[in-house]
Amino acid sequence: MREWFDSLAHRERITVVVGGVLVGIMLFWALVIAPLDNGVGKLSKRVDDKRELIAWMQQASARIKRAGPASASGEDDGDQSLVVVIDRSARSVGLGSALTRNQPVGEDGIRVQLRDAPFDSMTRWLTLLQTANGLALDSASIERTDAPGAVNASLILRDPG
């Protein structure tokens, strides 16, 4: 290789050296810098997502503290039926359009059906129902839909007290 390089004219040697340096820089960029930059971008997005989640949790915590302890009957303010509690709370977390049916099951339960509900909203809603209203999930049937992140669900919620 050295003999071949020495046999080149002076201008050809400069061209080969400059080309080699450029190829080295491009390889360094492609193999080191670009993957690191992509990783930093992904981690930055995850940090932003976690900050949003923390902010939401702090707001929810403040709302729960203001609401006071959950009533033993599972009804908000003691004068609302489970149907009203379910409907009002579903609308408050953005599930109003996904709530297709709710019907009482016995004296202490309610069957709820959701269609094309965002899964994350549904889980937040179930947590809210448990913490603010004292309702527990008795059974659930959840199926994914064609839409990413959306589910169809049939839930039975009960007042454990």
C-alpha positions as CSV (number, residue, x, y, z in Angstrom):
1,M,0.0,0.0,0.0
2,R,2.9,2.3,0.9
3,E,4.6,1.6,-2.5
4,W,1.3,2.4,-4.3
5,F,0.9,5.7,-2.4
6,D,4.6,6.7,-3.1
7,S,4.1,6.0,-6.8
8,L,1.3,8.6,-7.0
9,A,1.9,12.1,-8.2
10,H,2.0,14.9,-5.6
11,R,-1.6,16.1,-6.5
12,E,-2.9,12.5,-6.4
13,R,-1.4,12.0,-2.9
14,I,-3.1,15.1,-1.6
15,T,-6.4,14.0,-3.1
16,V,-6.1,10.5,-1.6
17,V,-5.2,12.0,1.9
18,V,-8.0,14.5,1.8
19,G,-10.5,11.8,0.6
20,G,-9.3,9.5,3.4
21,V,-9.8,12.3,6.0
22,L,-13.3,13.0,4.7
23,V,-14.2,9.4,4.7
24,G,-12.9,9.1,8.3
25,I,-14.9,12.1,9.4
26,M,-18.1,10.7,7.7
27,L,-17.6,7.3,9.4
28,F,-17.0,9.0,12.8
29,W,-20.2,11.0,12.3
30,A,-22.3,8.0,11.1
31,L,-21.0,5.6,13.8
32,V,-20.6,7.8,16.8
33,I,-22.1,11.3,16.7
34,A,-25.5,10.5,15.0
35,P,-26.4,7.6,17.3
36,L,-25.5,9.6,20.3
37,D,-27.6,12.5,19.1
38,N,-30.6,10.3,18.4
39,G,-30.3,8.7,21.9
40,V,-30.1,12.2,23.5
41,G,-33.3,13.2,21.6
42,K,-35.2,10.1,22.8
43,L,-34.1,10.6,26.4
44,S,-35.0,14.2,26.3
45,K,-38.5,13.3,25.1
46,R,-38.9,10.7,27.9
47,V,-37.8,13.3,30.5
48,D,-40.4,15.7,29.1
49,D,-43.1,13.0,29.2
50,K,-42.2,12.1,32.8
51,R,-42.3,15.8,33.8
52,E,-45.9,16.0,32.3
53,L,-46.9,12.9,34.3
54,I,-45.5,14.4,37.5
55,A,-47.4,17.7,36.9
56,W,-50.6,15.7,36.3
57,M,-50.1,13.6,39.4
58,Q,-49.5,16.7,41.5
59,Q,-52.7,18.3,40.2
60,A,-54.6,15.1,40.8
61,S,-53.2,14.8,44.3
62,A,-54.3,18.4,45.1
63,R,-57.8,17.8,43.7
64,I,-58.1,14.6,45.8
65,K,-56.9,16.3,48.9
66,R,-59.4,19.1,48.4
67,A,-62.2,16.6,47.8
68,G,-61.6,15.0,51.2
69,P,-62.1,11.4,52.1
70,A,-64.1,9.1,49.9
71,S,-67.6,8.4,51.1
72,A,-68.4,5.0,52.3
73,S,-71.3,4.6,49.9
74,G,-69.2,5.3,46.8
75,E,-71.4,8.2,45.9
76,D,-70.1,11.7,45.6
77,D,-71.7,14.0,48.2
78,G,-73.9,11.1,49.3
79,D,-76.8,12.1,47.0
80,Q,-75.6,10.9,43.6
81,S,-76.3,7.4,42.2
82,L,-73.4,5.3,40.8
83,V,-74.7,6.0,37.3
84,V,-74.3,9.8,37.8
85,V,-70.9,9.4,39.5
86,I,-69.7,7.2,36.5
87,D,-71.0,9.6,33.9
88,R,-69.7,12.8,35.6
89,S,-66.2,11.3,36.3
90,A,-65.9,9.8,32.8
91,R,-66.6,13.2,31.3
92,S,-64.1,14.9,33.6
93,V,-61.2,12.7,32.2
94,G,-62.3,13.0,28.6
95,L,-64.1,9.6,28.3
96,G,-67.6,11.0,27.8
97,S,-67.8,10.1,24.2
98,A,-66.3,6.6,24.8
99,L,-68.9,5.8,27.5
100,T,-71.6,3.9,25.7
101,R,-73.5,2.2,28.5
102,N,-73.7,2.0,32.2
103,Q,-76.3,0.0,34.2
104,P,-76.6,-0.9,37.9
105,V,-75.6,-4.4,38.9
106,G,-77.3,-5.2,42.2
107,E,-77.3,-2.6,45.0
108,D,-73.5,-2.0,45.1
109,G,-72.3,-2.3,41.5
110,I,-72.4,-0.9,38.1
111,R,-71.6,-2.3,34.6
112,V,-69.8,0.2,32.3
113,Q,-69.1,-0.2,28.6
114,L,-66.5,1.9,26.8
115,R,-65.9,2.0,23.0
116,D,-62.7,3.3,21.4
117,A,-61.5,4.7,24.8
118,P,-57.9,5.9,25.1
119,F,-56.3,3.2,27.4
120,D,-54.3,5.8,29.4
121,S,-57.4,7.9,30.1
122,M,-59.3,4.7,31.1
123,T,-56.6,3.7,33.7
124,R,-56.5,7.3,35.1
125,W,-60.3,7.2,35.3
126,L,-60.3,3.9,37.2
127,T,-57.7,5.2,39.6
128,L,-59.8,8.3,40.2
129,L,-62.9,6.2,40.8
130,Q,-61.1,4.2,43.4
131,T,-59.4,7.1,45.2
132,A,-62.2,9.7,45.1
133,N,-65.3,7.5,45.2
134,G,-64.1,4.3,46.8
135,L,-65.2,2.1,43.8
136,A,-63.2,-1.1,43.1
137,L,-62.9,-2.9,39.8
138,D,-64.6,-6.2,40.2
139,S,-64.1,-7.6,36.7
140,A,-62.9,-6.3,33.3
141,S,-62.9,-7.4,29.7
142,I,-60.6,-5.2,27.6
143,E,-60.0,-5.6,23.9
144,R,-57.7,-3.5,21.7
145,T,-59.1,-1.7,18.7
146,D,-57.6,-0.8,15.3
147,A,-56.8,2.6,16.6
148,P,-53.4,2.8,18.4
149,G,-53.8,3.2,22.2
150,A,-57.6,2.7,22.1
151,V,-59.6,-0.1,23.7
152,N,-63.1,-1.4,24.0
153,A,-63.9,-2.4,27.6
154,S,-66.7,-3.9,29.7
155,L,-66.1,-3.2,33.4
156,I,-68.0,-4.0,36.6
157,L,-67.3,-1.6,39.4
158,R,-68.4,-2.2,43.0
159,D,-68.5,-0.4,46.3
160,P,-66.5,-2.7,48.6
161,G,-68.1,-1.1,51.7
